[in-house]
Amino acid sequence: MSFFITGTDTGVGKTYVTRLILETLRNEGRDAVGYKPVACGDREDAAILSAASGGIPLDEINPVYLNTPVAPYVAGMLENRTLNPAELIAGFQHLAAKHAQVLVEGAGGWEVPLAPNYRVSDLAADLKLPVILVAGNKLGALNHILLTVHAIRARGLVCAGIVLNQLEDEMDTAMITNKGVVEDLTGVPLLDHLIYGQDFLDADAFTNL
């Protein structure tokens, strides 16, 4: 099964988590690859997914690249380009036709605008994929998680799991307690809590999804 990877915000570690999921699945013998439909500013994230996918060409992993490091809709305005949602969907279908699992990494958070009247949430809805939510573990994370899970469900999609990603080496009370309550508050499985610098995942949690 393929999944859509989104975040509660930009910079929460979507690419980091997607890479770890890919490596976990491929180490278990799964034919899993990554897909970064839109990249802005640079293609570093797409290159990471390309390497983690066994060296699939960068243009297959990332069909749309914009130079300006802002939301894709704004970057398109600045660069006189308009993203075509059909191109993004076709890129996914191309990979899905050749591979058993495709992990689609969104851009920024759930409602980031990609094109006029078209957001990340619209792309996920068009692809009809279950969603894995990556959240930076910090004070305020619970609010961001609850809002995003509610928005995912409002689009008729399933939030299949949450990954809490520790962005700092230090831990405060909020960071320690978030992982203990997030499942009760959302009804969504906590797939993993990554401590700062952790470079592996709970294989069972992801291979059994």
Secondary structure as UniProt FT lines:
FT   STRAND          3..7
FT   TURN            10..11
FT   HELIX           14..27
FT   TURN            28..29
FT   STRAND          32..35
FT   STRAND          38..40
FT   HELIX           44..52
FT   TURN            53..54
FT   HELIX           58..61
FT   STRAND          64..66
FT   HELIX           72..78
FT   TURN            79..80
FT   HELIX           85..96
FT   TURN            97..98
FT   STRAND          101..109
FT   TURN            110..111
FT   STRAND          113..115
FT   TURN            116..117
FT   STRAND          118..119
FT   HELIX           120..127
FT   STRAND          131..136
FT   TURN            139..140
FT   HELIX           141..154
FT   TURN            155..156
FT   STRAND          159..165
FT   HELIX           173..186
FT   STRAND          190..194
FT   TURN            196..197
FT   HELIX           203..207
//
